[in-house]
Amino acid sequence: MAALLAQFVRRIVTYPEQYQASDAAVLGAVTLDLVAGTLAQRLDAAEILPNEVRQRTLRMKIRSFIDKHLGDPELTPGAIAAAHHVSLRSLHRLFEGEEFTVAELIRRQRLERCRRDLVTPLKAGQPIQAIAARWGFPDKAHFSRLFRATYGMSAQEYRERGR
């Protein structure tokens, strides 16, 4: 919990240009939730936190877990639920009000990492399939279909336009 809080605050302080003044209330609420969760965890009193705070904190933990394990092709909602000691149904309920389901979140983050790597000069010589596999897409055809459906062009076309 403390590491998640530190990572969150560090990101805000390091990249303040990513945030608008209108984000202050949300960022403040998330920071307070993380501080409360960290203290409750240290005091072994997480059950006294309001349910909404526990849920927001768990969603943040799960998002951090996804980010750390994005390259693992075995990263699935089931694996995430097991790692966080919740049922698959509870995991899906936790993300019901969010913009994306857990599976969509994984897929979108993987595609975004691939997209970013395709135009990174240091990775220009790396085969597209190697980049896809690095981010959890071992199946070339599946990756190609998803990339084209998401970005409207093939990964090769995207790479060439990004140069």
C-alpha positions as CSV (number, residue, x, y, z in Angstrom):
1,M,0.0,0.0,0.0
2,A,2.7,2.4,1.0
3,A,4.6,1.7,-2.3
4,L,1.4,2.4,-4.3
5,L,0.9,5.7,-2.4
6,A,4.5,6.7,-3.1
7,Q,4.3,5.8,-6.7
8,F,1.1,7.8,-7.1
9,V,2.4,10.9,-5.4
10,R,5.7,10.6,-7.3
11,R,3.9,10.5,-10.6
12,I,1.9,13.6,-9.8
13,V,5.0,15.5,-8.7
14,T,7.2,14.3,-11.5
15,Y,4.6,15.0,-14.3
16,P,2.4,17.9,-13.1
17,E,1.8,18.9,-16.7
18,Q,-0.3,15.8,-17.2
19,Y,-3.0,17.2,-14.9
20,Q,-5.5,20.1,-15.1
21,A,-6.6,22.3,-12.2
22,S,-10.0,20.5,-12.5
23,D,-8.2,17.2,-11.6
24,A,-7.2,18.5,-8.1
25,A,-10.4,17.2,-6.4
26,V,-10.1,13.7,-7.8
27,L,-6.3,13.6,-7.2
28,G,-6.8,14.8,-3.6
29,A,-9.5,12.2,-3.0
30,V,-7.4,9.3,-4.4
31,T,-4.4,10.5,-2.3
32,L,-6.5,10.6,0.9
33,D,-7.9,7.1,0.1
34,L,-4.3,5.8,-0.4
35,V,-3.1,7.4,2.9
36,A,-6.1,6.0,4.8
37,G,-5.6,2.6,3.2
38,T,-1.9,2.6,4.1
39,L,-2.5,3.6,7.7
40,A,-5.3,1.1,8.0
41,Q,-3.0,-1.6,6.6
42,R,-0.2,-0.7,9.0
43,L,-2.6,-0.7,11.9
44,D,-4.2,-3.9,10.8
45,A,-7.6,-2.2,10.6
46,A,-8.6,-2.2,7.0
47,E,-12.1,-3.4,7.9
48,I,-12.9,0.0,9.5
49,L,-12.4,1.9,6.3
50,P,-15.6,2.8,4.4
51,N,-16.4,0.3,1.7
52,E,-15.9,2.8,-1.2
53,V,-12.4,3.6,0.1
54,R,-11.5,-0.1,0.2
55,Q,-12.9,-0.6,-3.3
56,R,-11.0,2.4,-4.8
57,T,-7.9,1.2,-3.1
58,L,-8.3,-2.3,-4.4
59,R,-8.9,-1.0,-7.9
60,M,-5.7,1.0,-7.7
61,K,-3.8,-2.1,-6.4
62,I,-5.2,-4.1,-9.3
63,R,-4.2,-1.4,-11.9
64,S,-0.7,-1.4,-10.5
65,F,-0.6,-5.2,-10.6
66,I,-1.7,-5.1,-14.2
67,D,0.9,-2.5,-15.1
68,K,3.7,-4.6,-13.4
69,H,2.6,-7.9,-15.2
70,L,1.5,-6.5,-18.5
71,G,4.1,-8.5,-20.5
72,D,2.9,-11.8,-19.0
73,P,0.6,-13.5,-21.6
74,E,-1.0,-15.4,-18.7
75,L,-2.3,-12.1,-17.2
76,T,-6.1,-12.6,-17.2
77,P,-8.9,-11.5,-15.1
78,G,-8.8,-14.9,-13.4
79,A,-5.1,-14.6,-12.6
80,I,-5.7,-11.1,-11.2
81,A,-8.6,-12.2,-9.0
82,A,-6.5,-15.1,-7.7
83,A,-3.5,-12.8,-6.9
84,H,-5.8,-10.4,-5.0
85,H,-7.7,-13.2,-3.2
86,V,-11.1,-12.2,-4.6
87,S,-13.5,-14.2,-6.8
88,L,-13.7,-13.5,-10.5
89,R,-17.3,-12.3,-10.0
90,S,-16.1,-9.8,-7.3
91,L,-13.4,-8.6,-9.6
92,H,-15.9,-7.9,-12.4
93,R,-18.2,-6.2,-9.9
94,L,-15.4,-4.0,-8.7
95,F,-14.9,-2.6,-12.2
96,E,-18.6,-2.4,-13.2
97,G,-18.7,1.4,-12.9
98,E,-15.3,2.0,-14.5
99,E,-14.7,3.0,-18.1
100,F,-13.3,-0.4,-19.1
101,T,-13.6,-4.0,-17.9
102,V,-10.5,-5.7,-16.5
103,A,-9.9,-7.6,-19.8
104,E,-10.4,-4.4,-21.8
105,L,-8.0,-2.6,-19.5
106,I,-5.3,-5.2,-20.0
107,R,-5.8,-5.2,-23.8
108,R,-5.8,-1.4,-24.1
109,Q,-2.6,-1.1,-21.9
110,R,-0.8,-3.8,-23.9
111,L,-1.8,-2.2,-27.2
112,E,-0.7,1.3,-26.0
113,R,2.7,-0.1,-24.9
114,C,3.1,-1.8,-28.3
115,R,2.1,1.4,-30.1
116,R,4.6,3.5,-28.1
117,D,7.4,1.0,-28.7
118,L,6.7,0.9,-32.4
119,V,7.7,4.6,-32.8
120,T,10.5,4.6,-30.2
121,P,13.8,5.1,-32.1
122,L,15.7,2.7,-29.9
123,K,13.3,-0.1,-30.9
124,A,13.3,0.6,-34.6
125,G,15.3,-2.5,-35.4
126,Q,13.2,-4.8,-33.2
127,P,10.7,-7.0,-35.1
128,I,7.1,-6.0,-34.5
129,Q,6.3,-9.5,-33.3
130,A,9.0,-9.2,-30.6
131,I,7.4,-6.0,-29.4
132,A,4.0,-7.6,-29.4
133,A,5.3,-10.7,-27.5
134,R,7.0,-8.5,-25.0
135,W,3.7,-6.9,-24.1
136,G,1.7,-10.2,-23.8
137,F,0.7,-10.8,-27.4
138,P,2.4,-14.1,-28.4
139,D,0.0,-14.7,-31.3
140,K,1.0,-12.6,-34.3
141,A,-2.4,-12.9,-36.1
142,H,-4.3,-11.9,-33.0
143,F,-2.1,-8.9,-32.3
144,S,-2.3,-7.8,-36.0
145,R,-6.2,-7.9,-35.9
146,L,-6.4,-6.1,-32.6
147,F,-3.9,-3.4,-33.6
148,R,-5.6,-2.7,-36.9
149,A,-9.1,-2.6,-35.2
150,T,-7.8,-0.2,-32.6
151,Y,-5.6,2.1,-34.6
152,G,-7.1,1.8,-38.1
153,M,-3.8,0.6,-39.7
154,S,-1.4,-2.2,-39.4
155,A,1.5,-2.1,-36.9
156,Q,4.0,-1.9,-39.8
157,E,2.1,1.1,-41.3
158,Y,2.0,2.8,-37.9
159,R,5.7,2.2,-37.4
160,E,6.5,3.7,-40.8
161,R,4.3,6.8,-40.2
162,G,6.0,7.3,-36.8
163,R,9.5,7.7,-38.3
